[in-house]
Structures are given as structure tokens and as C-alpha cells.
Amino acid sequence: MNMQKMLKEMQKMQSKMAKAQEELQSTSFEAEAGGGAVKITIDGTGKVTAINLDQDVVDPEDVEALEDLLMAAFNAVVDKKDDATQESMGSLTKGMNIPGLM
């Protein structure tokens, strides 16, 4: 493969990656814990955009349980975002071993 053709292919891939990143950043991810008692939504950058709590889960006598549910929901939603990012970017870089890319 000549160098000019390889550079064009890299530019195409860079453009596709930028588009995929933009799409991911505008995507919302939601996860829940406690059978839906706690729901957390984040955007594609990882910022929390919403937390919904079922009234029954708010017990002043058992704050630790609520903390555990929040942590579980947050970890689950971050995993969803990370999986979507890996899937999106992984399809673009599949078979390539470029240092610094995913």
C-alpha cells in the first residue's frame, strides 16, 4: 500500500471516529438497581443527568442500603457507556494495533 493511499484511509478513519465520538456524547445511558428503585442516567461524557429514587427506598434508618443501591446503579450505567464506547470505537479500529487508540 502506498503512503498516500494509507494517509487517505487514516483520514477516513479519523473522520468516522470523530463522528462516532460525537454520537456517543449525545447518547443517554440509564441503569437501575434494586429492581428499579434507583435509576441513574448519564450522558456520553459520563456526567450524571438524572437520579430517580423510589420513595420506598428512602429510609432514614437505613442510609447505607440507599448508598449501596446508588453505587450499584452508577457502576452499571458507567459500564453501559463504556461498553457502547468500546463497541463503537472497536468496530473502527478492528484489526489495527495503533498505540494510544482504545
Wavefront OBJ file of the C-alpha trace (Angstrom):
o trace
v 0.000 0.000 0.000
v 1.466 3.357 -0.915
v 1.842 6.121 1.653
v -0.684 8.490 0.047
v -3.400 5.825 -0.005
v -2.635 4.902 3.592
v -2.915 8.556 4.666
v -6.305 8.869 2.944
v -7.517 5.733 4.726
v -6.322 7.127 8.064
v -8.155 10.408 7.397
v -11.360 8.497 6.622
v -10.985 6.507 9.830
v -10.295 9.676 11.815
v -13.456 11.249 10.414
v -15.515 8.147 11.270
v -14.085 8.107 14.799
v -14.923 11.776 15.328
v -18.494 11.129 14.172
v -18.797 8.076 16.444
v -17.491 10.070 19.427
v -19.973 12.850 18.717
v -22.833 10.361 18.546
v -21.743 8.721 21.799
v -21.538 12.061 23.588
v -25.125 12.858 22.636
v -26.378 9.466 23.824
v -28.018 8.919 27.205
v -27.391 5.778 29.225
v -29.639 4.561 32.055
v -29.233 1.807 34.596
v -31.124 0.787 37.683
v -30.623 -1.092 40.911
v -32.935 -2.573 43.494
v -35.475 -3.682 40.919
v -35.847 -0.149 39.590
v -35.896 1.576 42.977
v -32.832 3.590 41.953
v -32.267 4.810 38.380
v -29.304 6.823 37.187
v -28.925 8.438 33.781
v -25.656 9.748 32.377
v -24.707 11.356 29.104
v -21.991 10.156 26.771
v -19.350 12.177 28.582
v -20.130 10.376 31.845
v -21.905 13.260 33.569
v -24.924 12.357 35.663
v -28.045 13.909 34.147
v -30.706 12.327 36.366
v -31.172 10.302 39.524
v -34.589 8.853 40.268
v -35.392 7.269 43.616
v -38.472 5.299 44.521
v -39.917 6.761 47.750
v -39.804 3.369 49.421
v -36.025 3.203 49.120
v -35.502 6.407 51.113
v -35.323 5.181 54.696
v -33.546 7.492 57.156
v -32.885 4.455 59.325
v -31.026 2.640 56.520
v -28.932 5.155 54.595
v -26.318 2.504 53.891
v -28.752 0.485 51.760
v -29.544 3.561 49.662
v -25.823 4.275 49.253
v -25.270 0.700 48.054
v -28.109 0.983 45.537
v -26.803 4.303 44.223
v -23.321 2.873 43.836
v -24.630 -0.227 42.030
v -26.753 1.842 39.645
v -23.932 4.271 38.933
v -21.428 1.484 38.251
v -23.927 -0.272 35.969
v -24.617 2.849 33.917
v -20.906 3.626 33.543
v -20.365 0.041 32.357
v -23.123 0.519 29.756
v -21.466 3.693 28.464
v -18.040 2.053 28.390
v -19.414 -0.976 26.529
v -21.101 1.255 23.940
v -17.883 3.240 23.506
v -15.816 0.086 23.115
v -18.278 -1.354 20.608
v -18.438 1.839 18.575
v -14.716 2.557 18.524
v -13.693 -1.080 18.400
v -15.512 -1.586 15.115
v -13.472 1.244 13.602
v -10.091 0.066 14.859
v -10.689 -3.676 14.498
v -7.554 -5.454 13.378
v -5.378 -2.404 13.842
v -2.729 -2.193 16.513
v -2.239 1.534 16.887
v -0.739 2.661 20.193
v -2.952 5.149 22.022
v -6.176 4.027 20.351
v -8.508 2.131 22.681
l 1 2 3 4 5 6 7 8 9 10 11 12 13 14 15 16 17 18 19 20 21 22 23 24 25 26 27 28 29 30 31 32 33 34 35 36 37 38 39 40 41 42 43 44 45 46 47 48 49 50 51 52 53 54 55 56 57 58 59 60 61 62 63 64 65 66 67 68 69 70 71 72 73 74 75 76 77 78 79 80 81 82 83 84 85 86 87 88 89 90 91 92 93 94 95 96 97 98 99 100 101 102
